[in-house]
Amino acid sequence: MTHTSQSTFAPIGRILADRVLPECQRAQKLPLRISCLGAVSYAGATDADYRDRSVLLGEAASPEGAIALAGLCVSRGDIGRGDDTGLCFEPRLIVIQDRALGLVLAGEIRAGIILWEQPVASDSEACRIVIDASRQRGLAFAASGRGDHASASALRFRAALLEARLVDPLWRETAAELLHLPQAA
């Protein structure tokens, strides 16, 4: 007679490796920094006068808090407004990073909402995105050299959207779970 053990308990080593250690690593990378990437110019500027800028929106203690703060800032529509009334800031992308500047989540701003980008699922997918984004940036550099600043800006933005999927491996599962949660109306 042989006795087979059918335990439903996971070994403690597996629990530590799969659940506890990643949570400790994420906790060390808090708070999360929320910023907005966009184009800045003065009223009446030409395409050549636009410059890419990043505006810090704040910090949050959790990914959920960072998403909520980003949504609030975008819905209010006051991102990048300062004392200079002639300065125009066109918000384009929200970026959430950890303390070590690892990407947690990013999304495009359209019509007053954030369209969060789905994080890459694997390192091989990340490599393909890096290659494609590099190609887009190369095309942007060439367009800028020709004086085609509008095309250069559009190509740089496309590259940034691709790179928005390059979530740090430590945050990929968390980001994917957050994007599958139902959103409050």
Secondary structure, 3 states (H helix, E strand, C coil): CCCCCCCCCCCHHHHHHHHHHHHHHHHHCCCEEEEEEEEEEECCCCHHHCEEEEEEEEEECCHHHHHHHHHHHHHHCCCCCCCCCCEEEEEEEEEEECCCCCEEEEEEEECCEEEECCCCCCHHHHHHHHHHHHHHHHHHHHHHHCCCHHHHHHHHHHHHHHHCCCCCCCCHHHHHHHHHCCCCC
